[in-house]
Amino acid sequence: MSGARARIKTGKASLIGGIAVGIAVFVLSQAIAREFGAGGTGATIAGLLLAGAVGAWIRIADL
């Protein structure tokens, strides 16, 4: 293995799982924000950031 690099093959399941979990986190964060009366642009942006972070974490952790 002097010149060859080992590549990790990523699965399609981890991509789909990350997207699905990200969507679920966003929906739940919006439901929680609405329950506490904190709707609006700030809650939406915070939900998108949280959903993106959790979805990316699921994608990367599944490698």
C-alpha positions as YAML, in Angstrom:
chain: A
units: angstrom
residues:
- id: 1
  name: MET
  ca: [0.00, 0.00, 0.00]
- id: 2
  name: SER
  ca: [2.77, 2.41, -0.76]
- id: 3
  name: GLY
  ca: [0.99, 4.47, -3.39]
- id: 4
  name: ALA
  ca: [-2.59, 3.25, -3.18]
- id: 5
  name: ARG
  ca: [-5.13, 5.06, -1.05]
- id: 6
  name: ALA
  ca: [-7.96, 3.25, 0.62]
- id: 7
  name: ARG
  ca: [-11.34, 4.82, -0.10]
- id: 8
  name: ILE
  ca: [-14.35, 4.47, 2.09]
- id: 9
  name: LYS
  ca: [-17.42, 3.78, 0.00]
- id: 10
  name: THR
  ca: [-20.38, 5.69, 1.36]
- id: 11
  name: GLY
  ca: [-23.75, 4.03, 1.21]
- id: 12
  name: LYS
  ca: [-26.92, 5.47, -0.21]
- id: 13
  name: ALA
  ca: [-28.75, 4.42, 2.95]
- id: 14
  name: SER
  ca: [-26.77, 6.83, 5.11]
- id: 15
  name: LEU
  ca: [-27.61, 9.70, 2.77]
- id: 16
  name: ILE
  ca: [-31.31, 8.88, 2.76]
- id: 17
  name: GLY
  ca: [-31.26, 8.32, 6.52]
- id: 18
  name: GLY
  ca: [-29.55, 11.66, 7.13]
- id: 19
  name: ILE
  ca: [-32.09, 13.49, 5.00]
- id: 20
  name: ALA
  ca: [-35.04, 11.73, 6.66]
- id: 21
  name: VAL
  ca: [-33.75, 12.43, 10.15]
- id: 22
  name: GLY
  ca: [-33.04, 16.05, 9.23]
- id: 23
  name: ILE
  ca: [-36.60, 16.53, 7.99]
- id: 24
  name: ALA
  ca: [-38.01, 14.89, 11.11]
- id: 25
  name: VAL
  ca: [-35.88, 17.11, 13.38]
- id: 26
  name: PHE
  ca: [-37.06, 20.22, 11.53]
- id: 27
  name: VAL
  ca: [-40.73, 19.24, 11.80]
- id: 28
  name: LEU
  ca: [-40.38, 18.45, 15.50]
- id: 29
  name: SER
  ca: [-38.51, 21.69, 16.20]
- id: 30
  name: GLN
  ca: [-41.28, 23.67, 14.51]
- id: 31
  name: ALA
  ca: [-43.92, 21.82, 16.52]
- id: 32
  name: ILE
  ca: [-42.06, 22.56, 19.76]
- id: 33
  name: ALA
  ca: [-41.60, 26.22, 18.81]
- id: 34
  name: ARG
  ca: [-45.30, 26.55, 18.02]
- id: 35
  name: GLU
  ca: [-46.22, 24.87, 21.32]
- id: 36
  name: PHE
  ca: [-44.14, 27.42, 23.24]
- id: 37
  name: GLY
  ca: [-45.39, 30.31, 21.11]
- id: 38
  name: ALA
  ca: [-41.98, 31.05, 19.65]
- id: 39
  name: GLY
  ca: [-42.88, 30.86, 15.97]
- id: 40
  name: GLY
  ca: [-41.40, 33.14, 13.35]
- id: 41
  name: THR
  ca: [-38.27, 33.55, 11.32]
- id: 42
  name: GLY
  ca: [-35.88, 33.01, 14.22]
- id: 43
  name: ALA
  ca: [-37.46, 29.69, 15.16]
- id: 44
  name: THR
  ca: [-37.44, 28.58, 11.52]
- id: 45
  name: ILE
  ca: [-33.76, 29.44, 11.05]
- id: 46
  name: ALA
  ca: [-32.84, 27.75, 14.32]
- id: 47
  name: GLY
  ca: [-34.82, 24.67, 13.26]
- id: 48
  name: LEU
  ca: [-33.08, 24.55, 9.88]
- id: 49
  name: LEU
  ca: [-29.65, 24.85, 11.49]
- id: 50
  name: LEU
  ca: [-30.45, 22.15, 14.02]
- id: 51
  name: ALA
  ca: [-31.91, 19.86, 11.35]
- id: 52
  name: GLY
  ca: [-28.89, 20.36, 9.09]
- id: 53
  name: ALA
  ca: [-26.47, 19.63, 11.90]
- id: 54
  name: VAL
  ca: [-28.27, 16.47, 13.02]
- id: 55
  name: GLY
  ca: [-28.73, 15.25, 9.43]
- id: 56
  name: ALA
  ca: [-25.04, 15.80, 8.68]
- id: 57
  name: TRP
  ca: [-24.09, 14.05, 11.91]
- id: 58
  name: ILE
  ca: [-26.17, 11.00, 10.94]
- id: 59
  name: ARG
  ca: [-24.61, 10.98, 7.47]
- id: 60
  name: ILE
  ca: [-21.05, 11.26, 8.74]
- id: 61
  name: ALA
  ca: [-21.50, 8.88, 11.68]
- id: 62
  name: ASP
  ca: [-22.77, 6.14, 9.36]
- id: 63
  name: LEU
  ca: [-19.52, 6.07, 7.43]
...
